[in-house]
Amino acid sequence: MITILCGGSRGDVQPYLALASELKRLGKEVRIAVTRNHEEFVKSYGIDFFSIDADFDSLNVDKNMIREAQQADNPLKMFFSFQKMKKYGVHMVEHYYAAC
């Protein structure tokens, strides 16, 4: 089984759906592991779905931290923004590990 790990918005997931669709066409077992809000989208392509049961809301990630990370205009600012969101990242990695 090939498990494709995704995160982010629909625009982040969609390219991996194209990859998964081609792998499936070639006879490979494939699934996409991504947050539950993308479940219907992934399944609509006939791709197996693994729910990463984590998102910013359920983990109470401060929306200001998310905004900071999205607006970081240099690597140092991005690094400090992501350091603040480390707990969320660790949680996501644990779920991705389970998906594999």
C-alpha positions as CSV (number, residue, x, y, z in Angstrom):
1,M,0.0,0.0,0.0
2,I,1.3,3.4,-0.9
3,T,0.2,6.1,1.5
4,I,0.5,9.7,0.4
5,L,0.7,12.2,3.3
6,C,-1.0,15.5,2.7
7,G,-1.8,18.6,4.6
8,G,-3.2,22.0,3.9
9,S,-5.9,23.3,1.7
10,R,-7.7,21.7,-1.2
11,G,-5.1,23.2,-3.5
12,D,-2.4,21.4,-1.6
13,V,-4.3,18.1,-1.8
14,Q,-5.4,18.1,-5.4
15,P,-2.0,17.5,-7.0
16,Y,-1.7,14.4,-4.9
17,L,-5.1,13.2,-6.0
18,A,-3.8,13.2,-9.6
19,L,-0.7,11.2,-8.5
20,A,-2.9,8.7,-6.5
21,S,-5.3,8.3,-9.5
22,E,-2.4,7.5,-11.8
23,L,-0.9,5.0,-9.3
24,K,-4.3,3.4,-8.9
25,R,-4.7,3.2,-12.7
26,L,-1.3,1.4,-12.8
27,G,-2.7,-1.2,-10.4
28,K,-1.1,0.0,-7.1
29,E,-3.0,0.1,-3.8
30,V,-2.9,3.8,-2.8
31,R,-4.5,6.0,-0.2
32,I,-4.3,9.6,0.9
33,A,-3.8,10.5,4.5
34,V,-5.1,14.0,5.2
35,T,-7.4,15.9,7.6
36,R,-11.0,14.8,7.8
37,N,-12.3,17.9,6.1
38,H,-11.0,16.6,2.8
39,E,-12.6,13.1,3.1
40,E,-15.4,13.6,0.6
41,F,-13.1,15.3,-1.9
42,V,-10.6,12.4,-1.8
43,K,-13.2,9.7,-1.9
44,S,-14.9,11.4,-4.8
45,Y,-11.9,10.3,-6.9
46,G,-12.3,6.7,-5.7
47,I,-9.1,6.9,-3.6
48,D,-8.9,5.3,-0.3
49,F,-8.9,7.8,2.6
50,F,-7.1,7.8,5.9
51,S,-8.3,10.4,8.3
52,I,-5.7,12.5,10.1
53,D,-7.8,13.4,13.1
54,A,-6.1,16.7,13.7
55,D,-6.7,20.2,12.6
56,F,-6.1,23.7,13.9
57,D,-9.6,24.0,15.4
58,S,-9.6,20.7,17.3
59,L,-6.1,21.3,18.7
60,N,-7.0,24.9,19.7
61,V,-4.1,26.4,17.7
62,D,-4.1,30.2,18.1
63,K,-5.4,31.7,14.9
64,N,-2.8,34.6,15.3
65,M,0.0,32.0,15.1
66,I,-1.5,30.6,11.9
67,R,-1.7,34.2,10.5
68,E,1.9,34.9,11.5
69,A,3.1,31.7,9.7
70,Q,1.1,32.5,6.6
71,Q,2.5,36.1,6.4
72,A,6.1,35.3,7.3
73,D,8.1,37.2,4.7
74,N,11.5,35.7,5.6
75,P,12.9,32.3,6.7
76,L,13.6,33.5,10.3
77,K,10.0,34.8,10.8
78,M,8.7,31.5,9.4
79,F,11.0,29.5,11.7
80,F,9.8,31.4,14.8
81,S,6.1,31.0,13.7
82,F,6.5,27.3,13.3
83,Q,8.3,26.9,16.6
84,K,5.2,28.3,18.3
85,M,3.1,25.6,16.5
86,K,5.4,22.8,17.4
87,K,2.8,20.9,19.5
88,Y,0.5,20.8,16.5
89,G,3.3,19.6,14.3
90,V,4.2,16.8,16.6
91,H,0.6,15.7,16.8
92,M,0.4,15.7,13.0
93,V,3.5,13.6,12.7
94,E,2.1,11.0,15.1
95,H,-1.0,10.7,13.0
96,Y,1.0,10.5,9.7
97,Y,3.1,7.7,11.3
98,A,-0.1,5.8,12.1
99,A,-1.3,6.2,8.5
100,C,1.8,4.5,7.3
